[in-house]
């Protein structure tokens, strides 16, 4: 009997140890949108993520669970061996063609509505090396992209041979971020004035956040979008146009007001009004 009790105790401890390395998280929500003058609609979403850790290796599997079946949305495994990080993307997503039907990612198609409809198989294994040199970290991945990054006097800088340079930091109470991607520069500024958090981006988008955590109101002004001419690519993605064909449609400027309230039950209620279509969206969500 004592041996049996001892064996049960060891088994219980082993099970507890194994389970302690597995974490479950997820989120669920339901939204009602009156869609202005159009027909109203109710949408649902539920997602589940399982994360397993053993030493320096982590496996993460995510799934969309609100449909008729358990649909995997992501599956990755990452491990660290000294300065070397190996990441495997084990899930191949699917894309949508111009008719709105599911197309295997290894299949190309031609379209006339401007959508980018070709996607190659995106499962992959990435190997990168990060080595500290003084106050900087030098990294290189298996594509040959070299990145140098570090933080000096509170300013974080990163530059890579892929022609992407980013500088970010807090200067006199203002958060500043500037990114240059192959000659195209974008930036954002953020600061807090009398308890109101303000953000301005180079796209001319402005947001203002009022209130405290759990009870906030966010007012956003979204600038107009000019028409961008269609870019034609090819199925191999070897030209300057990349894959498929795509365009940016024009859109008028609009504003949104979003009010969010956290409840003691753990759920969050949110209401968003948009002048784009004079619609009001009510959403209840919970994360765990």
C-alpha positions in Angstrom: 0.0 0.0 0.0 2.8 2.4 0.9 4.5 1.7 -2.4 1.2 2.3 -4.3 0.7 5.6 -2.4 4.3 6.6 -3.2 3.9 5.7 -6.8 0.7 7.8 -7.0 2.4 10.7 -5.4 5.3 10.6 -7.9 2.8 10.4 -10.8 0.9 13.3 -9.5 4.0 15.4 -9.1 5.1 14.5 -12.6 1.7 15.5 -14.1 1.7 18.7 -12.1 5.2 19.5 -13.4 4.3 18.9 -17.0 1.1 20.9 -16.8 2.9 23.8 -15.2 4.8 24.3 -18.5 1.6 24.7 -20.5 -0.3 27.9 -20.5 -3.8 28.5 -22.0 -5.0 31.9 -23.1 -7.7 33.2 -25.3 -10.3 35.8 -26.1 -13.9 36.0 -27.1 -16.2 38.8 -28.3 -19.6 39.5 -29.8 -20.3 42.7 -31.7 -23.5 44.3 -32.9 -23.1 47.0 -35.7 -26.2 48.9 -36.8 -24.2 49.8 -40.0 -25.9 53.2 -40.3 -28.6 53.1 -43.0 -27.5 49.5 -44.1 -28.7 46.3 -42.6 -27.4 45.6 -39.1 -25.1 42.7 -38.4 -23.9 40.6 -35.5 -20.5 39.0 -35.5 -18.7 36.6 -33.1 -15.1 35.7 -32.5 -13.4 33.3 -30.2 -9.7 32.4 -30.2 -7.6 30.0 -28.1 -3.8 29.8 -27.7 -1.8 27.0 -26.1 1.8 27.7 -25.2 4.2 25.0 -24.1 7.6 25.7 -22.7 10.5 23.3 -22.0 13.8 25.0 -21.1 14.5 27.6 -23.8 12.1 26.0 -26.3 8.6 27.4 -26.7 5.8 26.0 -28.9 2.7 28.1 -29.5 -0.5 27.0 -31.3 -3.4 29.3 -31.9 -6.8 28.4 -33.2 -10.1 30.1 -34.2 -12.8 28.2 -32.3 -16.0 30.1 -33.0 -16.7 28.3 -36.3 -18.0 24.8 -37.0 -14.6 23.3 -36.4 -11.3 23.8 -34.6 -9.3 25.9 -37.2 -5.6 26.4 -36.6 -4.5 30.0 -37.2 -0.8 29.8 -36.2 1.7 27.2 -35.0 5.3 28.1 -34.2 8.3 26.7 -32.3 11.2 28.7 -31.2 14.4 27.7 -29.3 17.5 29.6 -28.2 21.0 28.1 -28.1 23.3 30.7 -26.8 23.2 33.6 -29.2 21.4 31.5 -31.8 17.6 31.6 -32.2 15.8 29.1 -34.4 12.1 29.8 -35.2 9.9 27.4 -37.2 6.6 28.5 -38.7 4.7 25.3 -39.0 1.3 26.6 -40.2 0.5 27.5 -43.8 -2.3 30.0 -44.0 -4.8 30.3 -46.8 -5.6 33.3 -48.9 -8.7 34.7 -50.5 -9.1 35.2 -54.3 -11.1 38.1 -55.8 -14.3 36.0 -55.8 -14.0 35.6 -52.0 -13.4 31.8 -52.1 -10.6 30.1 -50.3 -7.5 29.4 -52.4 -4.5 27.2 -51.4 -1.5 29.4 -50.7 0.5 27.4 -53.2 -1.9 28.3 -56.0 -1.7 31.6 -57.9 -4.6 33.3 -59.7 -5.1 36.4 -61.8 -7.6 39.1 -60.8 -9.1 42.3 -62.1 -10.3 44.0 -59.0 -6.8 45.1 -57.7 -6.4 42.6 -54.9 -3.1 41.0 -54.1 -4.2 37.4 -54.5 -1.1 35.3 -54.7 0.6 33.9 -51.7 3.4 31.3 -51.7 3.8 28.7 -49.0 4.8 30.5 -45.9 6.0 27.7 -43.6 9.6 28.4 -42.8 12.6 28.0 -40.5 14.5 31.1 -39.6 17.9 31.1 -37.9 19.3 34.3 -36.4 22.3 35.2 -34.4 22.5 38.1 -31.9 25.8 39.1 -30.3 26.3 42.0 -28.0 29.2 44.3 -29.0 29.7 47.1 -26.4 26.3 48.9 -26.1 25.0 47.5 -29.4 23.6 44.2 -30.5 24.5 42.8 -34.0 22.2 40.3 -35.5 22.0 38.4 -38.7 19.4 36.0 -40.0 19.4 33.2 -42.6 18.4 35.7 -45.4 21.6 37.6 -44.9 20.0 40.7 -43.4 22.3 42.3 -40.9 20.8 44.4 -38.0 22.5 46.7 -35.5 20.5 47.9 -32.6 20.9 49.4 -29.2 19.9 52.1 -26.7 22.0 55.1 -25.9 21.0 57.9 -23.5 17.4 56.7 -23.6 17.2 56.7 -27.5 16.7 53.3 -29.2 18.1 53.0 -32.6 18.1 50.1 -35.1 19.4 49.9 -38.7 19.5 46.9 -41.1 20.9 46.1 -44.5 17.3 45.8 -45.6 17.3 49.6 -45.8 15.2 50.0 -42.6 16.3 52.4 -39.9 14.3 53.2 -36.8 14.9 55.8 -34.1 12.7 56.0 -31.0 12.9 57.7 -27.6 11.3 60.0 -25.1 12.4 63.6 -25.4 11.1 66.2 -22.9 8.1 64.1 -22.1 7.3 63.4 -25.7 7.5 59.9 -27.3 9.1 60.2 -30.7 9.5 57.4 -33.3 10.9 57.8 -36.8 11.3 55.0 -39.4 13.0 55.2 -42.8 12.2 52.3 -45.1 14.2 52.5 -48.4 13.9 56.3 -48.4 10.3 56.6 -47.3 10.0 58.2 -43.8 7.2 57.8 -41.4 7.0 59.2 -37.8 4.8 59.5 -34.8 4.6 61.8 -31.8 2.9 61.0 -28.5 2.5 63.1 -25.3 0.1 63.6 -22.4 -1.4 67.0 -21.7 -3.6 67.4 -18.6 -4.3 63.7 -18.4 -5.1 63.4 -22.1 -2.9 61.2 -24.2 -2.3 62.7 -27.7 -0.8 60.9 -30.7 0.0 62.4 -34.1 1.3 60.4 -37.0 2.9 61.3 -40.3 -0.2 60.0 -42.0 -2.0 62.9 -40.3 -4.0 60.6 -38.1 -4.7 62.1 -34.7 -5.9 60.3 -31.6 -6.8 61.6 -28.1 -7.4 59.2 -25.2 -9.3 60.4 -22.1 -9.9 58.7 -18.8 -8.2 56.1 -16.7 -7.3 52.4 -17.4 -10.5 50.4 -17.7 -12.7 53.4 -18.4 -11.5 55.3 -21.5 -12.7 57.3 -24.5 -10.6 57.5 -27.6 -11.4 60.1 -30.3 -9.6 59.6 -33.6 -9.4 61.6 -36.8 -8.5 59.6 -39.9 -7.3 61.6 -42.9 -8.6 61.1 -46.5 -6.8 58.5 -48.6 -5.9 59.4 -52.1 -6.3 56.9 -55.0 -3.1 55.0 -55.6 -2.8 53.6 -59.1 -2.9 49.9 -59.6 0.4 48.0 -59.5 0.6 44.9 -61.6 2.9 42.0 -60.5 3.3 38.5 -61.7 2.7 35.0 -60.2 6.4 34.5 -59.4 6.7 37.8 -57.6 10.0 38.4 -59.4 9.2 41.9 -60.8 9.1 45.3 -59.0 5.3 44.9 -58.7 5.6 41.8 -56.5 2.7 39.3 -56.5 -0.7 39.7 -58.2 -2.3 43.1 -58.7 -3.3 45.7 -56.1 -4.5 49.2 -55.7 -5.4 51.6 -53.0 -8.9 53.0 -53.3 -9.7 56.6 -52.4 -11.5 57.2 -49.1 -12.9 60.4 -47.5 -11.7 61.5 -44.1 -13.8 60.4 -41.1 -13.7 60.4 -37.3 -14.4 57.8 -34.6 -15.3 57.9 -31.0 -14.8 54.7 -28.9 -15.8 54.3 -25.3 -14.6 51.3 -23.3 -15.5 50.2 -19.8 -14.1 47.2 -17.9 -16.5 45.4 -15.7 -15.9 43.6 -12.4 -17.1 40.4 -14.1 -13.9 40.5 -16.2 -15.6 41.5 -19.4 -15.1 44.7 -21.4 -17.9 46.7 -23.0 -17.2 49.0 -25.9 -19.2 51.4 -28.1 -17.7 52.9 -31.2 -19.3 55.5 -33.5 -17.9 56.2 -36.9 -18.8 59.1 -39.2 -17.6 57.1 -42.2 -21.0 55.3 -42.4 -22.8 56.9 -39.5 -22.7 53.5 -37.7 -22.6 52.5 -34.0 -20.9 49.3 -33.0 -21.5 47.7 -29.6 -19.0 45.0 -28.5 -18.6 42.8 -25.4 -15.4 40.9 -25.0 -13.4 38.9 -22.5 -9.7 37.8 -22.4 -8.2 35.1 -20.3 
